[in-house]
Amino acid sequence: MKFRFAVREDTPLILTFIKELAAYEKMLDEVVADEKTLEEWIFDKQKAEVIFVLNDEAQAAGFALFFHNFSTFLGRAGIYLEDLYVRPEYRGKGFGKGLIKELARIAVERKCGRLEWWCLDWNKPSIDFYLSLGAEPMSDWTVYRIAGDTLTKLAQPKTDTKRSIRTVFHGRMDLSFSEYFSELSFGSL
């Protein structure tokens, strides 16, 4: 079994695999990535890597998109597997296992402390596959996400400081901070 890292010219293929995976996961309508964005983040900014597993004709049978995360408990990087996908005609032939084994090899070579990923709860074939490799579900953890408008709103700086101060002083802008708390402690406010 052979593997190769993606190069810039593979960007259309990466997007194709992402869309095929999203269709399998019944989430195709959520894919907003395009070739330009993928090229920027994978190849220009180098925020993720992609490997392909190749069939006998050196064509990509599947892919894995991954990046480094960091474990403060281990004090070292790990590999986070964002996407693992093998085309249906190659499933059950060792290509998925080959990709995971190659990622494990990369993790060990880079002295990473772990290899981890998420899996949809309903995806029993994948769950069974991961368990067969010795993967352990992290059942004590819940995934949280902030995205879209919520992320943008959370990132906004608080701009109305005068209003915040007015709220704290209950409208008593004639008092200094120490006068306010002095009156507050004696119950006159």
C-alpha positions in Angstrom: 0.0 0.0 0.0 1.4 3.4 -1.0 0.7 6.9 0.4 1.6 10.3 -0.7 1.2 13.8 0.7 -1.0 16.2 -1.2 0.5 18.9 -3.3 -1.1 22.2 -4.3 -2.4 20.7 -7.6 -4.4 18.2 -5.5 -6.7 20.9 -4.2 -9.7 20.0 -6.5 -9.3 16.3 -5.4 -9.2 17.3 -1.7 -12.5 19.2 -2.2 -14.0 16.3 -4.0 -13.2 13.9 -1.1 -14.5 16.4 1.4 -17.8 16.6 -0.5 -18.0 12.8 -0.8 -17.4 12.4 2.9 -20.0 15.1 3.7 -22.6 13.4 1.5 -21.9 10.1 3.3 -22.4 11.9 6.6 -25.6 13.5 5.3 -24.0 17.0 5.8 -23.2 18.0 2.2 -25.3 21.2 2.6 -22.9 22.3 5.3 -19.8 22.4 3.1 -18.8 25.9 2.3 -15.1 25.2 1.6 -13.9 26.0 -1.9 -10.7 25.3 -3.7 -9.3 28.8 -3.1 -9.9 28.6 0.7 -8.5 25.1 0.9 -5.4 26.1 -1.0 -4.8 29.0 1.2 -5.2 27.2 4.5 -3.5 23.9 3.6 -0.7 25.0 1.3 -0.1 28.7 2.0 -0.7 28.9 5.7 0.1 25.2 6.3 -2.5 24.7 8.9 -3.4 21.2 7.9 -1.9 18.3 5.9 -3.5 15.7 3.6 -2.3 12.2 2.7 -3.8 10.0 0.1 -3.8 6.2 0.1 -3.3 4.9 -3.5 -4.8 2.0 -5.3 -2.7 -0.3 -7.6 -3.0 2.3 -10.4 -1.6 5.0 -8.2 -5.0 6.7 -8.0 -6.3 8.1 -4.7 -8.6 5.6 -3.0 -9.0 7.7 0.1 -7.6 10.6 2.1 -6.9 11.8 5.6 -6.8 15.5 6.5 -5.0 16.2 9.8 -3.2 18.8 11.8 -1.3 19.1 15.0 -3.0 19.9 18.3 -1.3 20.1 21.7 -1.8 18.2 25.0 -0.9 20.2 28.1 -1.1 17.0 30.1 1.4 15.2 27.9 3.4 18.4 27.2 3.6 17.6 23.5 1.8 17.8 20.2 -0.6 15.2 18.9 -2.3 14.6 15.6 -5.9 15.5 15.2 -7.6 13.6 12.3 -10.2 15.9 10.9 -11.4 13.8 8.0 -10.8 10.1 7.0 -12.5 8.9 3.9 -12.2 5.9 1.7 -14.3 5.7 -1.5 -17.0 3.0 -1.3 -15.4 0.7 -3.9 -12.3 0.5 -1.8 -13.9 -0.1 1.6 -13.2 -3.4 3.4 -9.9 -3.8 1.5 -7.5 -2.3 4.1 -7.3 1.2 2.7 -8.9 2.8 5.8 -6.7 0.8 8.2 -3.7 1.7 6.0 -4.5 5.4 6.4 -4.8 5.1 10.2 -1.6 3.1 10.4 0.2 5.7 8.3 -1.0 8.5 10.5 0.2 6.5 13.6 3.6 6.2 11.9 3.7 9.9 11.3 2.7 10.6 14.9 5.4 8.4 16.2 8.0 9.8 13.8 7.1 13.3 14.9 7.2 12.2 18.6 3.5 13.1 19.1 1.7 11.9 22.2 -1.5 10.8 20.6 -3.7 10.5 17.5 -7.4 11.4 18.0 -10.5 12.2 16.1 -14.3 12.5 16.4 -16.9 10.2 15.0 -20.6 10.7 14.5 -22.6 8.6 17.0 -24.7 7.0 14.3 -21.7 5.8 12.3 -21.6 2.3 13.6 -19.4 0.9 10.8 -16.7 3.5 11.6 -17.1 3.1 15.3 -16.6 -0.7 15.0 -13.6 -0.2 12.8 -12.0 2.3 15.2 -12.6 -0.1 18.2 -11.0 -2.9 16.2 -7.8 -0.8 16.0 -7.7 -0.3 19.8 -9.1 3.2 19.8 -10.8 4.3 23.0 -14.0 6.4 23.0 -13.7 9.5 25.2 -17.1 9.1 26.7 -16.4 11.5 29.6 -15.9 14.4 27.3 -18.5 16.6 25.4 -17.5 18.6 22.3 -18.4 22.3 22.4 -18.3 24.6 19.4 -18.7 28.3 18.8 -19.0 29.2 15.1 -20.6 31.6 12.6 -22.5 34.6 14.0 -22.0 33.4 17.6 -18.2 33.4 17.1 -18.3 36.9 15.5 -20.4 38.3 18.2 -18.3 36.8 21.0 -15.2 38.3 19.4 -16.5 41.8 19.4 -14.9 44.2 21.9 -17.2 45.8 24.5 -17.5 49.3 23.1 -20.0 51.0 25.3 -17.8 51.4 28.5 -19.8 54.4 29.7 -23.0 52.4 29.7 -21.2 49.6 31.6 -20.0 52.1 34.2 -23.4 53.6 34.5 -24.9 50.2 35.1 -22.4 49.5 37.8 -23.0 52.8 39.5 -26.8 52.5 39.1 -27.0 55.8 37.3 -25.0 57.7 40.0 -22.4 59.3 37.7 -22.0 62.1 40.2 -20.0 59.7 42.6 -16.5 58.5 42.3 -15.8 54.8 42.5 -14.8 54.9 46.2 -17.7 57.2 47.1 -20.1 54.8 45.4 -18.8 51.8 47.4 -18.6 53.8 50.6 -22.3 54.7 50.2 -23.1 51.1 49.2 -21.5 49.7 52.3 -23.6 52.0 54.5 -26.8 51.2 52.7 -27.6 54.7 51.4 -27.9 53.7 47.8 
